[in-house]
Amino acid sequence: MAKTATFNKEFIEKVKKMLLEEKAKLSSELAKMTKKNPNDGSTTKFPNYGDTEDENAAEVAEYVTNISLEENLEKNFRDVEKALEKIANDTYGICKYCKKPIEEKRLLARPASSACVECKKAIVQEI
């Protein structure tokens, strides 16, 4: 397993605080738009505006939008949890592709980053 890039303790504590704040925010946002489902965790809440055709159309449109938003929030939540695990395991700040240290500026901008700027650019250009 790769060792954490050489960051000072203050930097790691700052990033950890940012990640914990982001985790709380994401958790709160997910709680607003989902309900617990005993079979598979949670599902997007279906809005209820009424029974008219216009209200039903608005409900479906909001539901479809919320499903996509929920998936994005869940992905970000998982990324934050992984970053916190890496801090705990002393493997934080190493690019998962090239195994080089991720720049501090990038980690301050997006603490859950798992790739350096160069690798991320290469991946985005491939898509």
MIZA-927687 format. One record per atom (N, C-alpha, C): x, z, y; atom name; residue in three letters. Coordinates in pm, whole numbers, padded with zeros to 5 digits. Layout:
MIZA-927687
<px->X, pz->Z, py->Y, at->CA, aa->ala> .
...
END
This chain:
MIZA-927687
<px->00083, pz->00000, py->-00118, at->N, aa->met> .
<px->00000, pz->00000, py->00000, at->CA, aa->met> .
<px->00088, pz->00000, py->00125, at->C, aa->met> .
<px->00051, pz->-00081, py->00224, at->N, aa->ala> .
<px->00131, pz->-00089, py->00347, at->CA, aa->ala> .
<px->00120, pz->00042, py->00426, at->C, aa->ala> .
<px->00226, pz->00076, py->00488, at->N, aa->lys> .
<px->00231, pz->00197, py->00570, at->CA, aa->lys> .
<px->00178, pz->00164, py->00709, at->C, aa->lys> .
<px->00123, pz->00265, py->00777, at->N, aa->thr> .
<px->00074, pz->00246, py->00912, at->CA, aa->thr> .
<px->00186, pz->00194, py->01001, at->C, aa->thr> .
<px->00149, pz->00103, py->01091, at->N, aa->ala> .
<px->00246, pz->00057, py->01191, at->CA, aa->ala> .
<px->00291, pz->00179, py->01270, at->C, aa->ala> .
<px->00407, pz->00170, py->01330, at->N, aa->thr> .
<px->00461, pz->00286, py->01401, at->CA, aa->thr> .
<px->00389, pz->00307, py->01534, at->C, aa->thr> .
<px->00281, pz->00382, py->01529, at->N, aa->phe> .
<px->00206, pz->00422, py->01648, at->CA, aa->phe> .
<px->00230, pz->00571, py->01668, at->C, aa->phe> .
<px->00235, pz->00612, py->01794, at->N, aa->asn> .
<px->00252, pz->00755, py->01817, at->CA, aa->asn> .
<px->00121, pz->00829, py->01789, at->C, aa->asn> .
<px->00131, pz->00958, py->01772, at->N, aa->lys> .
<px->00017, pz->01041, py->01734, at->CA, aa->lys> .
<px->-00095, pz->01032, py->01837, at->C, aa->lys> .
<px->-00059, pz->01027, py->01966, at->N, aa->glu> .
<px->-00160, pz->01020, py->02072, at->CA, aa->glu> .
<px->-00241, pz->00891, py->02062, at->C, aa->glu> .
<px->-00172, pz->00780, py->02031, at->N, aa->phe> .
<px->-00241, pz->00653, py->02016, at->CA, aa->phe> .
<px->-00340, pz->00659, py->01900, at->C, aa->phe> .
<px->-00295, pz->00709, py->01787, at->N, aa->ile> .
<px->-00383, pz->00719, py->01670, at->CA, aa->ile> .
<px->-00503, pz->00808, py->01700, at->C, aa->ile> .
<px->-00480, pz->00920, py->01767, at->N, aa->glu> .
<px->-00592, pz->01010, py->01801, at->CA, aa->glu> .
<px->-00689, pz->00941, py->01897, at->C, aa->glu> .
<px->-00638, pz->00865, py->01992, at->N, aa->lys> .
<px->-00724, pz->00793, py->02087, at->CA, aa->lys> .
<px->-00810, pz->00690, py->02013, at->C, aa->lys> .
<px->-00747, pz->00614, py->01924, at->N, aa->val> .
<px->-00819, pz->00513, py->01847, at->CA, aa->val> .
<px->-00922, pz->00579, py->01755, at->C, aa->val> .
<px->-00884, pz->00689, py->01692, at->N, aa->lys> .
<px->-00976, pz->00760, py->01603, at->CA, aa->lys> .
<px->-01099, pz->00807, py->01680, at->C, aa->lys> .
<px->-01077, pz->00859, py->01800, at->N, aa->lys> .
<px->-01189, pz->00904, py->01884, at->CA, aa->lys> .
<px->-01280, pz->00786, py->01918, at->C, aa->lys> .
<px->-01220, pz->00673, py->01953, at->N, aa->met> .
<px->-01298, pz->00553, py->01985, at->CA, aa->met> .
<px->-01380, pz->00508, py->01864, at->C, aa->met> .
<px->-01318, pz->00511, py->01747, at->N, aa->leu> .
<px->-01388, pz->00470, py->01625, at->CA, aa->leu> .
<px->-01503, pz->00564, py->01592, at->C, aa->leu> .
<px->-01482, pz->00694, py->01607, at->N, aa->leu> .
<px->-01589, pz->00790, py->01579, at->CA, aa->leu> .
<px->-01705, pz->00773, py->01677, at->C, aa->leu> .
<px->-01674, pz->00745, py->01803, at->N, aa->glu> .
<px->-01780, pz->00720, py->01902, at->CA, aa->glu> .
<px->-01857, pz->00593, py->01867, at->C, aa->glu> .
<px->-01785, pz->00489, py->01827, at->N, aa->glu> .
<px->-01849, pz->00364, py->01788, at->CA, aa->glu> .
<px->-01935, pz->00382, py->01663, at->C, aa->glu> .
<px->-01887, pz->00460, py->01569, at->N, aa->lys> .
<px->-01963, pz->00487, py->01446, at->CA, aa->lys> .
<px->-02094, pz->00558, py->01480, at->C, aa->lys> .
<px->-02090, pz->00655, py->01569, at->N, aa->ala> .
<px->-02211, pz->00727, py->01609, at->CA, aa->ala> .
<px->-02309, pz->00633, py->01679, at->C, aa->ala> .
<px->-02257, pz->00547, py->01766, at->N, aa->lys> .
<px->-02342, pz->00452, py->01838, at->CA, aa->lys> .
<px->-02408, pz->00353, py->01742, at->C, aa->lys> .
<px->-02330, pz->00300, py->01649, at->N, aa->leu> .
<px->-02384, pz->00205, py->01552, at->CA, aa->leu> .
<px->-02487, pz->00272, py->01462, at->C, aa->leu> .
<px->-02458, pz->00393, py->01421, at->N, aa->ser> .
<px->-02551, pz->00467, py->01336, at->CA, aa->ser> .
<px->-02684, pz->00489, py->01408, at->C, aa->ser> .
<px->-02678, pz->00523, py->01534, at->N, aa->ser> .
<px->-02797, pz->00544, py->01615, at->CA, aa->ser> .
<px->-02878, pz->00414, py->01628, at->C, aa->ser> .
<px->-02808, pz->00304, py->01656, at->N, aa->glu> .
<px->-02875, pz->00174, py->01670, at->CA, aa->glu> .
<px->-02941, pz->00133, py->01538, at->C, aa->glu> .
<px->-02871, pz->00153, py->01428, at->N, aa->leu> .
<px->-02929, pz->00119, py->01297, at->CA, aa->leu> .
<px->-03051, pz->00204, py->01266, at->C, aa->leu> .
<px->-03046, pz->00331, py->01303, at->N, aa->ala> .
<px->-03159, pz->00421, py->01276, at->CA, aa->ala> .
<px->-03283, pz->00377, py->01354, at->C, aa->ala> .
<px->-03265, pz->00321, py->01472, at->N, aa->lys> .
<px->-03378, pz->00276, py->01553, at->CA, aa->lys> .
<px->-03448, pz->00155, py->01492, at->C, aa->lys> .
<px->-03372, pz->00072, py->01423, at->N, aa->met> .
<px->-03432, pz->-00053, py->01376, at->CA, aa->met> .
<px->-03453, pz->-00060, py->01225, at->C, aa->met> .
<px->-03418, pz->00045, py->01152, at->N, aa->thr> .
<px->-03436, pz->00041, py->01008, at->CA, aa->thr> .
<px->-03514, pz->00163, py->00960, at->C, aa->thr> .
<px->-03567, pz->00150, py->00841, at->N, aa->lys> .
<px->-03628, pz->00265, py->00775, at->CA, aa->lys> .
<px->-03563, pz->00278, py->00638, at->C, aa->lys> .
<px->-03555, pz->00401, py->00591, at->N, aa->lys> .
<px->-03492, pz->00426, py->00461, at->CA, aa->lys> .
<px->-03577, pz->00366, py->00349, at->C, aa->lys> .
<px->-03509, pz->00300, py->00258, at->N, aa->asn> .
<px->-03572, pz->00242, py->00141, at->CA, aa->asn> .
<px->-03505, pz->00306, py->00019, at->C, aa->asn> .
<px->-03581, pz->00379, py->-00063, at->N, aa->pro> .
<px->-03520, pz->00450, py->-00175, at->CA, aa->pro> .
<px->-03450, pz->00359, py->-00276, at->C, aa->pro> .
<px->-03490, pz->00232, py->-00283, at->N, aa->asn> .
<px->-03430, pz->00140, py->-00380, at->CA, aa->asn> .
<px->-03295, pz->00085, py->-00338, at->C, aa->asn> .
<px->-03279, pz->00051, py->-00208, at->N, aa->asp> .
<px->-03153, pz->-00013, py->-00168, at->CA, aa->asp> .
<px->-03099, pz->00033, py->-00033, at->C, aa->asp> .
<px->-03128, pz->00152, py->00007, at->N, aa->gly> .
<px->-03070, pz->00205, py->00131, at->CA, aa->gly> .
<px->-03164, pz->00199, py->00248, at->C, aa->gly> .
<px->-03170, pz->00084, py->00316, at->N, aa->ser> .
<px->-03259, pz->00074, py->00431, at->CA, aa->ser> .
<px->-03305, pz->-00070, py->00448, at->C, aa->ser> .
<px->-03414, pz->-00086, py->00520, at->N, aa->thr> .
<px->-03466, pz->-00218, py->00550, at->CA, aa->thr> .
<px->-03506, pz->-00222, py->00696, at->C, aa->thr> .
<px->-03507, pz->-00342, py->00751, at->N, aa->thr> .
<px->-03546, pz->-00361, py->00889, at->CA, aa->thr> .
<px->-03694, pz->-00327, py->00904, at->C, aa->thr> .
<px->-03725, pz->-00249, py->01009, at->N, aa->lys> .
<px->-03864, pz->-00214, py->01036, at->CA, aa->lys> .
<px->-03939, pz->-00339, py->01082, at->C, aa->lys> .
<px->-04061, pz->-00353, py->01034, at->N, aa->phe> .
<px->-04145, pz->-00464, py->01078, at->CA, aa->phe> .
<px->-04227, pz->-00415, py->01196, at->C, aa->phe> .
<px->-04217, pz->-00482, py->01312, at->N, aa->pro> .
<px->-04292, pz->-00436, py->01430, at->CA, aa->pro> .
<px->-04442, pz->-00456, py->01411, at->C, aa->pro> .
<px->-04519, pz->-00379, py->01481, at->N, aa->asn> .
<px->-04665, pz->-00389, py->01473, at->CA, aa->asn> .
<px->-04723, pz->-00391, py->01613, at->C, aa->asn> .
<px->-04757, pz->-00512, py->01660, at->N, aa->tyr> .
<px->-04813, pz->-00525, py->01794, at->CA, aa->tyr> .
<px->-04965, pz->-00534, py->01792, at->C, aa->tyr> .
<px->-05021, pz->-00572, py->01679, at->N, aa->gly> .
<px->-05167, pz->-00587, py->01670, at->CA, aa->gly> .
<px->-05203, pz->-00692, py->01568, at->C, aa->gly> .
<px->-05328, pz->-00740, py->01576, at->N, aa->asp> .
<px->-05377, pz->-00832, py->01473, at->CA, aa->asp> .
<px->-05408, pz->-00972, py->01523, at->C, aa->asp> .
<px->-05390, pz->-00999, py->01651, at->N, aa->thr> .
<px->-05418, pz->-01133, py->01699, at->CA, aa->thr> .
<px->-05307, pz->-01227, py->01655, at->C, aa->thr> .
<px->-05337, pz->-01357, py->01661, at->N, aa->glu> .
<px->-05240, pz->-01457, py->01619, at->CA, aa->glu> .
<px->-05111, pz->-01450, py->01703, at->C, aa->glu> .
<px->-05126, pz->-01432, py->01833, at->N, aa->asp> .
<px->-05009, pz->-01420, py->01921, at->CA, aa->asp> .
<px->-04926, pz->-01297, py->01887, at->C, aa->asp> .
<px->-04993, pz->-01186, py->01862, at->N, aa->glu> .
<px->-04923, pz->-01062, py->01828, at->CA, aa->glu> .
<px->-04850, pz->-01076, py->01695, at->C, aa->glu> .
<px->-04915, pz->-01141, py->01598, at->N, aa->asn> .
<px->-04851, pz->-01163, py->01468, at->CA, aa->asn> .
<px->-04728, pz->-01252, py->01482, at->C, aa->asn> .
<px->-04736, pz->-01356, py->01564, at->N, aa->ala> .
<px->-04622, pz->-01444, py->01585, at->CA, aa->ala> .
<px->-04508, pz->-01368, py->01651, at->C, aa->ala> .
<px->-04539, pz->-01283, py->01747, at->N, aa->ala> .
<px->-04436, pz->-01202, py->01814, at->CA, aa->ala> .
<px->-04371, pz->-01105, py->01716, at->C, aa->ala> .
<px->-04451, pz->-01048, py->01625, at->N, aa->glu> .
<px->-04397, pz->-00957, py->01524, at->CA, aa->glu> .
<px->-04296, pz->-01028, py->01434, at->C, aa->glu> .
<px->-04333, pz->-01146, py->01387, at->N, aa->val> .
<px->-04245, pz->-01222, py->01298, at->CA, aa->val> .
<px->-04117, pz->-01262, py->01370, at->C, aa->val> .
<px->-04130, pz->-01308, py->01494, at->N, aa->ala> .
<px->-04011, pz->-01349, py->01571, at->CA, aa->ala> .
<px->-03917, pz->-01231, py->01592, at->C, aa->ala> .
<px->-03969, pz->-01115, py->01628, at->N, aa->glu> .
<px->-03884, pz->-00997, py->01648, at->CA, aa->glu> .
<px->-03821, pz->-00953, py->01517, at->C, aa->glu> .
<px->-03898, pz->-00957, py->01408, at->N, aa->tyr> .
<px->-03847, pz->-00916, py->01278, at->CA, aa->tyr> .
<px->-03729, pz->-01003, py->01236, at->C, aa->tyr> .
<px->-03742, pz->-01135, py->01251, at->N, aa->val> .
<px->-03635, pz->-01227, py->01213, at->CA, aa->val> .
<px->-03510, pz->-01200, py->01298, at->C, aa->val> .
<px->-03528, pz->-01177, py->01426, at->N, aa->thr> .
<px->-03416, pz->-01145, py->01515, at->CA, aa->thr> .
<px->-03351, pz->-01015, py->01472, at->C, aa->thr> .
<px->-03432, pz->-00916, py->01440, at->N, aa->asn> .
<px->-03380, pz->-00785, py->01403, at->CA, aa->asn> .
<px->-03303, pz->-00786, py->01271, at->C, aa->asn> .
<px->-03344, pz->-00871, py->01178, at->N, aa->ile> .
<px->-03271, pz->-00880, py->01050, at->CA, aa->ile> .
<px->-03127, pz->-00924, py->01077, at->C, aa->ile> .
<px->-03110, pz->-01026, py->01159, at->N, aa->ser> .
<px->-02976, pz->-01074, py->01192, at->CA, aa->ser> .
<px->-02897, pz->-00967, py->01267, at->C, aa->ser> .
<px->-02960, pz->-00902, py->01361, at->N, aa->leu> .
<px->-02894, pz->-00796, py->01437, at->CA, aa->leu> .
<px->-02854, pz->-00681, py->01347, at->C, aa->leu> .
<px->-02942, pz->-00643, py->01255, at->N, aa->glu> .
<px->-02912, pz->-00534, py->01162, at->CA, aa->glu> .
<px->-02791, pz->-00568, py->01075, at->C, aa->glu> .
<px->-02785, pz->-00692, py->01026, at->N, aa->glu> .
<px->-02671, pz->-00733, py->00943, at->CA, aa->glu> .
<px->-02540, pz->-00721, py->01021, at->C, aa->glu> .
<px->-02543, pz->-00762, py->01148, at->N, aa->asn> .
<px->-02425, pz->-00753, py->01233, at->CA, aa->asn> .
<px->-02385, pz->-00607, py->01257, at->C, aa->asn> .
<px->-02484, pz->-00522, py->01285, at->N, aa->leu> .
<px->-02456, pz->-00380, py->01307, at->CA, aa->leu> .
<px->-02398, pz->-00316, py->01180, at->C, aa->leu> .
<px->-02454, pz->-00351, py->01064, at->N, aa->glu> .
<px->-02404, pz->-00296, py->00937, at->CA, aa->glu> .
<px->-02261, pz->-00341, py->00910, at->C, aa->glu> .
<px->-02229, pz->-00467, py->00941, at->N, aa->lys> .
<px->-02092, pz->-00517, py->00922, at->CA, aa->lys> .
<px->-01997, pz->-00440, py->01013, at->C, aa->lys> .
<px->-02034, pz->-00424, py->01139, at->N, aa->asn> .
<px->-01950, pz->-00349, py->01232, at->CA, aa->asn> .
<px->-01933, pz->-00205, py->01187, at->C, aa->asn> .
<px->-02039, pz->-00145, py->01136, at->N, aa->phe> .
<px->-02034, pz->-00007, py->01086, at->CA, aa->phe> .
<px->-01934, pz->00003, py->00970, at->C, aa->phe> .
<px->-01940, pz->-00092, py->00877, at->N, aa->arg> .
<px->-01846, pz->-00094, py->00764, at->CA, aa->arg> .
<px->-01702, pz->-00111, py->00812, at->C, aa->arg> .
<px->-01682, pz->-00199, py->00912, at->N, aa->asp> .
<px->-01548, pz->-00219, py->00967, at->CA, aa->asp> .
<px->-01493, pz->-00090, py->01028, at->C, aa->asp> .
<px->-01578, pz->-00017, py->01100, at->N, aa->val> .
<px->-01537, pz->00110, py->01161, at->CA, aa->val> .
<px->-01502, pz->00211, py->01052, at->C, aa->val> .
<px->-01586, pz->00219, py->00949, at->N, aa->glu> .
<px->-01557, pz->00312, py->00840, at->CA, aa->glu> .
<px->-01425, pz->00278, py->00770, at->C, aa->glu> .
<px->-01400, pz->00149, py->00749, at->N, aa->lys> .
<px->-01274, pz->00107, py->00686, at->CA, aa->lys> .
<px->-01155, pz->00146, py->00773, at->C, aa->lys> .
<px->-01167, pz->00126, py->00904, at->N, aa->ala> .
<px->-01057, pz->00162, py->00995, at->CA, aa->ala> .
<px->-01032, pz->00312, py->00991, at->C, aa->ala> .
<px->-01138, pz->00393, py->00987, at->N, aa->leu> .
<px->-01121, pz->00539, py->00978, at->CA, aa->leu> .
<px->-01055, pz->00578, py->00846, at->C, aa->leu> .
<px->-01091, pz->00509, py->00738, at->N, aa->glu> .
<px->-01028, pz->00535, py->00608, at->CA, aa->glu> .
<px->-00879, pz->00501, py->00614, at->C, aa->glu> .
<px->-00846, pz->00392, py->00681, at->N, aa->lys> .
<px->-00705, pz->00351, py->00692, at->CA, aa->lys> .
<px->-00626, pz->00454, py->00772, at->C, aa->lys> .
<px->-00688, pz->00510, py->00876, at->N, aa->ile> .
<px->-00621, pz->00615, py->00952, at->CA, aa->ile> .
<px->-00596, pz->00734, py->00860, at->C, aa->ile> .
<px->-00697, pz->00773, py->00784, at->N, aa->ala> .
<px->-00684, pz->00886, py->00693, at->CA, aa->ala> .
<px->-00579, pz->00861, py->00585, at->C, aa->ala> .
<px->-00568, pz->00736, py->00540, at->N, aa->asn> .
<px->-00473, pz->00700, py->00434, at->CA, aa->asn> .
<px->-00337, pz->00657, py->00487, at->C, aa->asn> .
<px->-00320, pz->00664, py->00617, at->N, aa->asp> .
<px->-00194, pz->00627, py->00681, at->CA, aa->asp> .
<px->-00159, pz->00479, py->00659, at->C, aa->asp> .
<px->-00261, pz->00393, py->00661, at->N, aa->thr> .
<px->-00240, pz->00249, py->00646, at->CA, aa->thr> .
<px->-00300, pz->00171, py->00763, at->C, aa->thr> .
<px->-00332, pz->00239, py->00872, at->N, aa->tyr> .
<px->-00398, pz->00177, py->00987, at->CA, aa->tyr> .
<px->-00301, pz->00090, py->01067, at->C, aa->tyr> .
<px->-00352, pz->-00023, py->01118, at->N, aa->gly> .
<px->-00277, pz->-00104, py->01211, at->CA, aa->gly> .
<px->-00192, pz->-00214, py->01148, at->C, aa->gly> .
<px->-00213, pz->-00241, py->01020, at->N, aa->ile> .
<px->-00140, pz->-00347, py->00951, at->CA, aa->ile> .
<px->-00237, pz->-00462, py->00924, at->C, aa->ile> .
<px->-00198, pz->-00583, py->00961, at->N, aa->cys> .
<px->-00282, pz->-00701, py->00940, at->CA, aa->cys> .
<px->-00303, pz->-00722, py->00790, at->C, aa->cys> .
<px->-00427, pz->-00743, py->00751, at->N, aa->lys> .
<px->-00456, pz->-00761, py->00609, at->CA, aa->lys> .
<px->-00411, pz->-00897, py->00555, at->C, aa->lys> .
<px->-00374, pz->-00988, py->00644, at->N, aa->tyr> .
<px->-00330, pz->-01120, py->00600, at->CA, aa->tyr> .
<px->-00178, pz->-01134, py->00596, at->C, aa->tyr> .
<px->-00112, pz->-01105, py->00709, at->N, aa->cys> .
<px->00032, pz->-01125, py->00715, at->CA, aa->cys> .
<px->00112, pz->-00996, py->00692, at->C, aa->cys> .
<px->00042, pz->-00883, py->00685, at->N, aa->lys> .
<px->00102, pz->-00751, py->00660, at->CA, aa->lys> .
<px->00195, pz->-00704, py->00772, at->C, aa->lys> .
<px->00184, pz->-00765, py->00891, at->N, aa->lys> .
<px->00262, pz->-00722, py->01006, at->CA, aa->lys> .
<px->00177, pz->-00627, py->01091, at->C, aa->lys> .
<px->00241, pz->-00546, py->01176, at->N, aa->pro> .
<px->00164, pz->-00456, py->01262, at->CA, aa->pro> .
<px->00074, pz->-00532, py->01359, at->C, aa->pro> .
<px->-00045, pz->-00480, py->01380, at->N, aa->ile> .
<px->-00138, pz->-00534, py->01478, at->CA, aa->ile> .
<px->-00100, pz->-00476, py->01614, at->C, aa->ile> .
<px->-00105, pz->-00556, py->01716, at->N, aa->glu> .
<px->-00066, pz->-00514, py->01850, at->CA, aa->glu> .
<px->-00156, pz->-00401, py->01901, at->C, aa->glu> .
<px->-00097, pz->-00306, py->01973, at->N, aa->glu> .
<px->-00174, pz->-00194, py->02029, at->CA, aa->glu> .
<px->-00285, pz->-00243, py->02120, at->C, aa->glu> .
<px->-00258, pz->-00346, py->02203, at->N, aa->lys> .
<px->-00360, pz->-00399, py->02294, at->CA, aa->lys> .
<px->-00483, pz->-00443, py->02216, at->C, aa->lys> .
<px->-00461, pz->-00510, py->02104, at->N, aa->arg> .
<px->-00574, pz->-00557, py->02022, at->CA, aa->arg> .
<px->-00651, pz->-00439, py->01965, at->C, aa->arg> .
<px->-00579, pz->-00339, py->01917, at->N, aa->leu> .
<px->-00646, pz->-00223, py->01857, at->CA, aa->leu> .
<px->-00722, pz->-00143, py->01962, at->C, aa->leu> .
<px->-00672, pz->-00139, py->02084, at->N, aa->leu> .
<px->-00746, pz->-00069, py->02190, at->CA, aa->leu> .
<px->-00871, pz->-00147, py->02229, at->C, aa->leu> .
<px->-00863, pz->-00280, py->02224, at->N, aa->ala> .
<px->-00979, pz->-00363, py->02256, at->CA, aa->ala> .
<px->-01082, pz->-00361, py->02144, at->C, aa->ala> .
<px->-01035, pz->-00359, py->02021, at->N, aa->arg> .
<px->-01123, pz->-00356, py->01903, at->CA, aa->arg> .
<px->-01056, pz->-00271, py->01796, at->C, aa->arg> .
<px->-01081, pz->-00140, py->01801, at->N, aa->pro> .
<px->-01013, pz->-00048, py->01710, at->CA, aa->pro> .
<px->-01036, pz->-00076, py->01561, at->C, aa->pro> .
<px->-01144, pz->-00144, py->01528, at->N, aa->ala> .
<px->-01174, pz->-00172, py->01387, at->CA, aa->ala> .
<px->-01107, pz->-00300, py->01338, at->C, aa->ala> .
<px->-01024, pz->-00362, py->01421, at->N, aa->ser> .
<px->-00957, pz->-00486, py->01383, at->CA, aa->ser> .
<px->-00874, pz->-00466, py->01256, at->C, aa->ser> .
<px->-00883, pz->-00564, py->01168, at->N, aa->ser> .
<px->-00802, pz->-00558, py->01047, at->CA, aa->ser> .
<px->-00705, pz->-00675, py->01040, at->C, aa->ser> .
<px->-00706, pz->-00758, py->01147, at->N, aa->ala> .
<px->-00618, pz->-00874, py->01152, at->CA, aa->ala> .
<px->-00550, pz->-00883, py->01288, at->C, aa->ala> .
<px->-00429, pz->-00932, py->01288, at->N, aa->cys> .
<px->-00359, pz->-00953, py->01414, at->CA, aa->cys> .
<px->-00418, pz->-01076, py->01485, at->C, aa->cys> .
<px->-00384, pz->-01093, py->01610, at->N, aa->val> .
<px->-00439, pz->-01202, py->01690, at->CA, aa->val> .
<px->-00406, pz->-01338, py->01628, at->C, aa->val> .
<px->-00283, pz->-01356, py->01585, at->N, aa->glu> .
<px->-00242, pz->-01486, py->01530, at->CA, aa->glu> .
<px->-00322, pz->-01521, py->01405, at->C, aa->glu> .
<px->-00337, pz->-01427, py->01315, at->N, aa->cys> .
<px->-00413, pz->-01453, py->01191, at->CA, aa->cys> .
<px->-00561, pz->-01475, py->01223, at->C, aa->cys> .
<px->-00616, pz->-01398, py->01313, at->N, aa->lys> .
<px->-00757, pz->-01414, py->01349, at->CA, aa->lys> .
<px->-00781, pz->-01552, py->01410, at->C, aa->lys> .
<px->-00691, pz->-01597, py->01498, at->N, aa->lys> .
<px->-00703, pz->-01731, py->01556, at->CA, aa->lys> .
<px->-00699, pz->-01837, py->01447, at->C, aa->lys> .
<px->-00610, pz->-01823, py->01353, at->N, aa->ala> .
<px->-00598, pz->-01920, py->01244, at->CA, aa->ala> .
<px->-00725, pz->-01924, py->01160, at->C, aa->ala> .
<px->-00783, pz->-01809, py->01135, at->N, aa->ile> .
<px->-00906, pz->-01803, py->01054, at->CA, aa->ile> .
<px->-01022, pz->-01866, py->01129, at->C, aa->ile> .
<px->-01035, pz->-01835, py->01258, at->N, aa->val> .
<px->-01146, pz->-01889, py->01339, at->CA, aa->val> .
<px->-01135, pz->-02041, py->01350, at->C, aa->val> .
<px->-01014, pz->-02092, py->01362, at->N, aa->gln> .
<px->-00994, pz->-02238, py->01373, at->CA, aa->gln> .
<px->-01028, pz->-02309, py->01244, at->C, aa->gln> .
<px->-01016, pz->-02238, py->01131, at->N, aa->glu> .
<px->-01047, pz->-02299, py->01001, at->CA, aa->glu> .
<px->-01196, pz->-02314, py->00979, at->C, aa->glu> .
<px->-01274, pz->-02230, py->01046, at->N, aa->ile> .
<px->-01420, pz->-02229, py->01023, at->CA, aa->ile> .
<px->-01487, pz->-02345, py->01091, at->C, aa->ile> .
END
